Amino acid sequence: MADTPAEQPAESALQELMEVESIAIRFAGDSGDGSQLIGGEFANTSAIVGNDISTMPDFPAEIRAPAGTLPGVSGFQVRISSEDIFTPGDEPQVLVAMNPAALKTNVNDLPEGGIVIANTDNFTRNNLRKAGYEESPLEDNSLSNYRVVKVPLTTLHKEAVAHVEGLTNRQIDMMKNMFALGLSYWIFDRPLDPTIRMLEKKFGSKPNIVDGNVSTMKAGYNFGETVEEFQVRYHIKKAVVAPGTYRAITGNQAAALGLVTAAQKAGKTLFYGSYPITPASALLETLAALKNFNVRTFQAEDEISAMGSTIGAAFGGAFAATGTSGPGIALKSEAMNLALMMELPIVICNVQRGGPSTGMPTKAEQSDLLQCMYGRNGDSPMAIVAPATPSDCFDMAVEAFRIAIATMSPVIFLSDGYLANSSEPWRIPNPDDIPAIETNHPTDPETYQPYNRDPQTLARPWALPGTPGLEHRLGGLGKEDGTGNVSYDPDDNQHMANIRAERIARIADRIPLQTVMGPKTGDLLVLGWGGTYGAIRSAVKRAQQKGQKVAATHLRYLNPFPKNLGDILQRYKQVLVPELNMGQLSLLLNGKFPKHVISYPKVQGLPFKISEISDKIDDILGA
Amino acid sequence: MADAVETPKLDRKDFVSDQEVRWCPGCGDYAILAQMQRVLPELGIPREKLVFVSGIGCSSRFPYYMNTYGLHTIHGRAATVATGLKVANPDLHVWIVTGDGDALSIGGNHLLHVLRRNVNVNILLFNNRIYGLTKGQYSPTSPTGKVTKSSPMGSVEQDLNAISVALASEATFVARTVDRQTKHLAEILKRASEHQGTSFVEIYQNCNIFNDGTWSFATEADVKDDNTLLLEHGQPMIFGKEKDKGIRLNGLAPEVVTLGDGVSEEDLLKHDETLDNPAHAYLLSRLMYPDFPVPLGVFRNVQRPVYEEQVVAQNEKAVEERGEGNLHALLHAADTWIVPEGPDGETVREVSEEEPSLSDIIPDISQEDQLAPRTSLQHFMYDPISSLDLPTPHSIPAQTSLSEAIKLMRDENAGCLLVVNKKQRLVGIFAQGDLFEKVAGSDIDLQNTTVAEMMTKDPTVLKASDPIGHILHLMSLQGYRHIPIVDPDGRPISLASFKVMLQFTGGLFAEPSVN
């Protein structure tokens, strides 16, 4: 590097290698800056050196917002830790800002003393204006609370790749994020080798591209070492991780794999009918690519059609699923009720987003719980499962099908945008260890009746069209049990309503009992569900380390609740329920159990911070 | 239908269910049900392979009365359920029974899409031009002016023509028949069943309670021959009690003519149901009472790939290309790392063979990416100038002296300067070319001449939202070397130079995937 930056401090500061348990870094820039790409690679390398990782992308609010503008900023946060971690972290200690807009939208999340790495080459008058800065924040002292490292990244990058032949300007431009990655590796004491090997494998046939990427990454790393701008480097010890093969996985990927796995474990076709909607579309896209697994995807003309198609597919004998978000559930509800009346096994995935109405499609909320519980006409009990982490989406998707098939009823898989898009390491299960899902299709006309029930599960038989002698009609009208004939008889109607409720209630017999993390009795139980798992668990762990008598429990089954939930609630003096809604689970719990729970609602489109829950715990315990 | 050979011969009674039929006495639905139960044994389809799917309405009770598999679904959605069923099991023979409200009002969207997809189902639309089940409100096929309980002063809505709607939705088989003409009805049902792809059949059906006689012009013995036209493939369009009238084309307009008197069969429009272009069928669909006889029979009968067969074919192709899906491989289809037993083992990384797809790295952002231009040409055509990283221009006030301007150009190595007025609006451009042409060699006082006197006034400018292609176009057409980019108020914000554009053009030919 011929040219070191002009802003080099006069005196060399001491570089110290600081051992920390956990740290978070956020990469932010235009979509084209590849923040997601280098963030993902940073996470991969960290996983390989033995840290636990958790990542969270932050998408631009607008599709293809112009480069350099505030709505065009995308970000990617990675948290790495020597301990088991559950969230991507509250606030990043380091922010890599590729342009003024990225700085502006992200800098407020940084704690005092945090490091800002800014690409000064992009702090042009034009870009500053687009971000709404009058003056460059790098020059006007407004960032005095942070440690700002000014890096003429584009310039340095171009020099670093100058020796590589045959690169177009566009290619060179696309590689510049690797400089930032190299610099981040230096700050966090990560090796370059895993990334170099990855580049060699992926671009082996294009040596100049490997050379360009590696050269600039090394230049970034060396820049950190040379400029003495950084007073501190961080070292994060290895986490104790169970042996096995791992991959990073997002909630939507895991859910899609879970749906396929369930169908495969039953030797069935997977039918997935869906209408594109944020943040559930990735399910449809992922499944559409898996046609060699006998997956049949149907991109329906609307949400209603998507739901209707699953009813037909389930009647025809496929493992049928649909996926959507809250607005889609609203449209599907009438057809969901038809599935309930016809008693057909269907999995309905709701990847929740900010509501009501169109709300905040790219932001996460848990505010569809009551919609899923009660948002249909008539008494309409429906089973609901809720994954707690991105990788748990796999297990709960399989579980949703297991329940649907066992009870012959629709099951709601209640995920959210935060789970859907966050990723974490997943110890890949051996599919051979996953129990098969048994399906039974009657063939004997002598004993068959459409609504003859299994005395244990109350499930009716799943007779398939094409079976001679079992011709029958299903419909949404009130009916007689057994024959399924239309009936408006008062007793029949009461009986069928009882059966539908009882069938769901009995699911509690087959699901695991609720467990708690921490003391079996105590001052406070923090109870959550869905994507708040990480924040709750981390906050409760902190509280326990402080000596507070606090336990955590996380519900993965919301309807029915695990059988022992009422007992658990009684064992703590108080129960706190943090939720990304205005208190919906609290309402259910307070309606069902004598214990009064304290609601802690939040609807800001953002996940809970660990510190918010910690503060609330302290508040309640008077600490 | 190979399986039909093995099937024991069925008769009408085999298709009658044990349910009591509960339509109003005299309803046209009875005739349709009877014909269906008569026709099905002739088709040789095993009973267990038949599924009747309906929505809500009087007609939608139909599945209960058929001793086959059946689904009585919700209002308007029968097509969606049938589509899912056919995709799950393409071997089934699926009939959709619907009405004018069910199919054209609440289920209009689904009708459109099932037709365009060409799912291999048969749709029977019982059109009685009224809402019967809800006791007499106007429907989307009720004629304008129709007085009903919900339109006491007459409906002010334009009615829909079901056949026209089906044709506009790319239907491959479109026919019309009448409940009272049982032979014709039976024949159309058979043909609908035989067609591969969606068969759409409109059945004029009488609601004797709420809309009695709505089709009497087409059903009453004394007038029906004069008011209906039986479509026969390859035959001239002749109708009338005396078979003496015909349809002739006058330019693009059909007209009724009387045979004889200089008009022969040769002059008449000939029916061809197999025409790929739907214009002929559409023209027929617009023949409406009382100006024309309404056509009965098959309007259109063409072949197009069947939706569910293509879905299954993609499954088969995927297996052929990639092999039967392997769950173990699927779960590992990503970059993986192996954490060994014991604290000191080294973690091993396995890089996935697959190129990283953007959706792997940026889950759920793929909509954004799909909108991004894919080809160099698209970059060139659609990307706005604002997406280029153009340098900020050097702006100078109009009263700047030439000597100052030249010094600035030398110091900044600038090819040109933008001249602005007091409001910072662009008034001219002063480029190296101006220097050579107007200043060099002439006797000009550089200190006392302003740049405004020598600049090129009102230069061609572009806006940041204009496509990049406009810059290249102007440069190649006009030979400009610099084009100022200005904001809506005419203030310069950047400068497109020949050099920068050359770099950009070079970049268009880059490999799309760099890291």
Chai-1 contact restraints between the chains, C-beta under 6 A:
chainA,res_idxA,chainB,res_idxB,connection_type,confidence,min_distance_angstrom,max_distance_angstrom,comment,restraint_id
A,Q36,B,I361,contact,1.0,0.0,6.0,A-B,restraint_1
A,Q36,B,I362,contact,1.0,0.0,6.0,A-B,restraint_2
A,L37,B,I361,contact,1.0,0.0,6.0,A-B,restraint_3
A,G40,B,I361,contact,1.0,0.0,6.0,A-B,restraint_4
A,N44,B,D335,contact,1.0,0.0,6.0,A-B,restraint_5
A,A47,B,W337,contact,1.0,0.0,6.0,A-B,restraint_6
A,I48,B,W337,contact,1.0,0.0,6.0,A-B,restraint_7
A,I48,B,T347,contact,1.0,0.0,6.0,A-B,restraint_8
A,I48,B,R349,contact,1.0,0.0,6.0,A-B,restraint_9
A,G50,B,T347,contact,1.0,0.0,6.0,A-B,restraint_10
A,F59,B,I365,contact,1.0,0.0,6.0,A-B,restraint_11
A,I63,B,E368,contact,1.0,0.0,6.0,A-B,restraint_12
A,R64,B,L371,contact,1.0,0.0,6.0,A-B,restraint_13
A,P66,B,S386,contact,1.0,0.0,6.0,A-B,restraint_14
A,A67,B,S387,contact,1.0,0.0,6.0,A-B,restraint_15
A,R125,B,T392,contact,1.0,0.0,6.0,A-B,restraint_16
A,N126,B,T392,contact,1.0,0.0,6.0,A-B,restraint_17
A,T168,B,G506,contact,1.0,0.0,6.0,A-B,restraint_18
A,T168,B,G507,contact,1.0,0.0,6.0,A-B,restraint_19
A,T168,B,A510,contact,1.0,0.0,6.0,A-B,restraint_20
A,N169,B,Q503,contact,1.0,0.0,6.0,A-B,restraint_21
A,N169,B,G506,contact,1.0,0.0,6.0,A-B,restraint_22
A,N169,B,G507,contact,1.0,0.0,6.0,A-B,restraint_23
A,R170,B,G507,contact,1.0,0.0,6.0,A-B,restraint_24
A,R170,B,A510,contact,1.0,0.0,6.0,A-B,restraint_25
A,Q171,B,A510,contact,1.0,0.0,6.0,A-B,restraint_26
A,Q171,B,V514,contact,1.0,0.0,6.0,A-B,restraint_27
A,M174,B,V514,contact,1.0,0.0,6.0,A-B,restraint_28
A,M175,B,V514,contact,1.0,0.0,6.0,A-B,restraint_29
A,M175,B,N515,contact,1.0,0.0,6.0,A-B,restraint_30
A,P194,B,R349,contact,1.0,0.0,6.0,A-B,restraint_31
A,M198,B,V351,contact,1.0,0.0,6.0,A-B,restraint_32
A,K201,B,V351,contact,1.0,0.0,6.0,A-B,restraint_33
A,I209,B,V514,contact,1.0,0.0,6.0,A-B,restraint_34
A,N213,B,N515,contact,1.0,0.0,6.0,A-B,restraint_35
A,V241,B,V339,contact,1.0,0.0,6.0,A-B,restraint_36
A,P243,B,V339,contact,1.0,0.0,6.0,A-B,restraint_37
A,P243,B,P340,contact,1.0,0.0,6.0,A-B,restraint_38
A,P243,B,E341,contact,1.0,0.0,6.0,A-B,restraint_39
A,T245,B,T336,contact,1.0,0.0,6.0,A-B,restraint_40
A,T245,B,I338,contact,1.0,0.0,6.0,A-B,restraint_41
A,Y246,B,W337,contact,1.0,0.0,6.0,A-B,restraint_42
A,R247,B,A334,contact,1.0,0.0,6.0,A-B,restraint_43
A,R247,B,T336,contact,1.0,0.0,6.0,A-B,restraint_44
A,T250,B,P363,contact,1.0,0.0,6.0,A-B,restraint_45
A,N252,B,P363,contact,1.0,0.0,6.0,A-B,restraint_46
A,Q264,B,L327,contact,1.0,0.0,6.0,A-B,restraint_47
A,F271,B,A88,contact,1.0,0.0,6.0,A-B,restraint_48
A,G273,B,G84,contact,1.0,0.0,6.0,A-B,restraint_49
A,P279,B,D364,contact,1.0,0.0,6.0,A-B,restraint_50
A,A282,B,P363,contact,1.0,0.0,6.0,A-B,restraint_51
A,A282,B,D364,contact,1.0,0.0,6.0,A-B,restraint_52
A,K291,B,Q314,contact,1.0,0.0,6.0,A-B,restraint_53
A,K291,B,N315,contact,1.0,0.0,6.0,A-B,restraint_54
A,K291,B,A318,contact,1.0,0.0,6.0,A-B,restraint_55
A,N292,B,A318,contact,1.0,0.0,6.0,A-B,restraint_56
A,N292,B,V319,contact,1.0,0.0,6.0,A-B,restraint_57
A,N292,B,R322,contact,1.0,0.0,6.0,A-B,restraint_58
A,N292,B,G325,contact,1.0,0.0,6.0,A-B,restraint_59
A,F293,B,G325,contact,1.0,0.0,6.0,A-B,restraint_60
A,N294,B,N315,contact,1.0,0.0,6.0,A-B,restraint_61
A,R296,B,V87,contact,1.0,0.0,6.0,A-B,restraint_62
A,R296,B,V311,contact,1.0,0.0,6.0,A-B,restraint_63
A,F298,B,V87,contact,1.0,0.0,6.0,A-B,restraint_64
A,E301,B,N109,contact,1.0,0.0,6.0,A-B,restraint_65
A,E301,B,H113,contact,1.0,0.0,6.0,A-B,restraint_66
A,S305,B,T80,contact,1.0,0.0,6.0,A-B,restraint_67
A,S305,B,H110,contact,1.0,0.0,6.0,A-B,restraint_68
A,G308,B,R77,contact,1.0,0.0,6.0,A-B,restraint_69
A,G308,B,T80,contact,1.0,0.0,6.0,A-B,restraint_70
A,G308,B,V81,contact,1.0,0.0,6.0,A-B,restraint_71
A,S309,B,T80,contact,1.0,0.0,6.0,A-B,restraint_72
A,S309,B,T83,contact,1.0,0.0,6.0,A-B,restraint_73
A,S309,B,G84,contact,1.0,0.0,6.0,A-B,restraint_74
A,T310,B,G84,contact,1.0,0.0,6.0,A-B,restraint_75
A,I311,B,V81,contact,1.0,0.0,6.0,A-B,restraint_76
A,G312,B,V81,contact,1.0,0.0,6.0,A-B,restraint_77
A,G312,B,A82,contact,1.0,0.0,6.0,A-B,restraint_78
A,G312,B,G84,contact,1.0,0.0,6.0,A-B,restraint_79
A,G312,B,L85,contact,1.0,0.0,6.0,A-B,restraint_80
A,A313,B,G84,contact,1.0,0.0,6.0,A-B,restraint_81
A,A313,B,A88,contact,1.0,0.0,6.0,A-B,restraint_82
A,F315,B,L85,contact,1.0,0.0,6.0,A-B,restraint_83
A,G316,B,L85,contact,1.0,0.0,6.0,A-B,restraint_84
A,G316,B,A88,contact,1.0,0.0,6.0,A-B,restraint_85
A,G316,B,N89,contact,1.0,0.0,6.0,A-B,restraint_86
A,A318,B,A88,contact,1.0,0.0,6.0,A-B,restraint_87
A,E334,B,I74,contact,1.0,0.0,6.0,A-B,restraint_88
A,L338,B,T73,contact,1.0,0.0,6.0,A-B,restraint_89
A,L338,B,I74,contact,1.0,0.0,6.0,A-B,restraint_90
A,N421,B,P363,contact,1.0,0.0,6.0,A-B,restraint_91
A,N421,B,D364,contact,1.0,0.0,6.0,A-B,restraint_92
A,I428,B,L331,contact,1.0,0.0,6.0,A-B,restraint_93
A,I428,B,H332,contact,1.0,0.0,6.0,A-B,restraint_94
A,P431,B,L327,contact,1.0,0.0,6.0,A-B,restraint_95
A,P431,B,H328,contact,1.0,0.0,6.0,A-B,restraint_96
A,P465,B,V51,contact,1.0,0.0,6.0,A-B,restraint_97
A,P465,B,Y69,contact,1.0,0.0,6.0,A-B,restraint_98
A,P465,B,L92,contact,1.0,0.0,6.0,A-B,restraint_99
A,G466,B,E48,contact,1.0,0.0,6.0,A-B,restraint_100
A,G466,B,K49,contact,1.0,0.0,6.0,A-B,restraint_101
A,T467,B,E48,contact,1.0,0.0,6.0,A-B,restraint_102
A,P468,B,E48,contact,1.0,0.0,6.0,A-B,restraint_103
A,E471,B,N67,contact,1.0,0.0,6.0,A-B,restraint_104
A,E471,B,T68,contact,1.0,0.0,6.0,A-B,restraint_105
A,E471,B,Y69,contact,1.0,0.0,6.0,A-B,restraint_106
A,R473,B,P63,contact,1.0,0.0,6.0,A-B,restraint_107
A,R473,B,Y64,contact,1.0,0.0,6.0,A-B,restraint_108
A,R473,B,G70,contact,1.0,0.0,6.0,A-B,restraint_109
A,L474,B,L71,contact,1.0,0.0,6.0,A-B,restraint_110
A,G475,B,H72,contact,1.0,0.0,6.0,A-B,restraint_111
A,G476,B,I74,contact,1.0,0.0,6.0,A-B,restraint_112
